[in-house]
């Protein structure tokens, strides 16, 4: 009984160790998983993908494309330039093409994420724009280049609007956009800073897509079949499975044991351990 309990504890430790060390998701041998790039912009690797083929390697919602030579991303008809992808920290920096490099940018929309495996980074800050306001408190600085006759437009760090005034009721449109906190140094100088902040973009972070959890936990690379309209799991032995590389992980543990003399020495003291059927309670 003691040997059984000791083995279970040891095997559980191995499970945690090798599961943890397999989390880097090294590239599969599938050609679809090779890094790609546009003329300008970061390298495109898992979980992003660039070229659309019968089989793609990555999360199918995170497809990128080249536009004018630049790495770009599109979601529900909105277009962004990809300035950077940080694979170590699971983040990417995007710039809204509707406002990029404009002298007097007018933000047109928020950043809707919907069901994408993306979330906003803590590095971000929201700005609220109110356009074509027919009435407004005196003394509040307006965006002169976005004025239309007597109507004026305003921008605030979200939540810092003038209290006691109904901005939404007195303005034609309200838009909330995301920028980087570091680009906004003072609420009082926001009028001169918002254009530069929009040009610098914002940061999103990605998480494992729910449909890819089993594949990645089995040390596979998640993919998608455009012909079959279903997910794939590319395994390190070159095979392609439907959802998981099950069976490969046990072999990986044994291979890792052979590389770790201390573990192998302990393990070989109990030859019958390799027959997992002996662990019964």
Order of alpha helices (4+ residues) and beta strands (2+ residues): alpha-beta-beta-beta-beta-beta-beta-beta-beta-alpha-beta-alpha-beta-alpha-beta-beta-beta-alpha-alpha
